[in-house]
């Protein structure tokens, strides 16, 4: 299965010299494109700099012939840390891409229009009420409007609540995994996800 990974520093692998779960799955035989820039957000900001998920995905689609089966989207932690508007999924054709959930809703619909299967993954737990609200809003919206979207909900997954020993081994900080975290912890989860989808 050929996969497009769309995200920010976690998808990029900023604490592992640019190596992430996407690269680990690539080594297992899953061709991929990684559209990931550290610090970027789902939501388009008022002073748009062209780096939001929506803008980067559209730029990629304009610049190349998309040859993939799956679009895998990171539920951005940056939208939460930068206090960007939460928004909501909606049945309306026009999506509010200035909000985190509006932008995600847009990307899901856009991917479906292109014939792509869609997966969305959350971050494992870390201290953030804002991100908890984003996860809850996403799960609620996905159930209502996109029940066909595959979800890897690491935020609520018991196995992703690490012990202090595992956290020291797998995490560079509260948000970013180490290379070992990607290969030993994240990659098996994503491999199961792709097997379930494909």
Secondary structure, 3 states (H helix, E strand, C coil): CCEEEEECHHHHCCCCCCCCHHHHHHHCCCCEEEEECCCCCCCCCCCCCCCCHHHHHHHHHHHCCCCCCEEEEECCCHHHHCCCCCCCCCCCCCCCCCCHHHHHHHHHHHHHHCCCEEEEECCCCCCCHHHHHHHHHHHHHHHHHCCCCEEECCCCCHHHCCCHHHHHHHECCCCCECHHHHHHHHHHHHHHHHHHHC
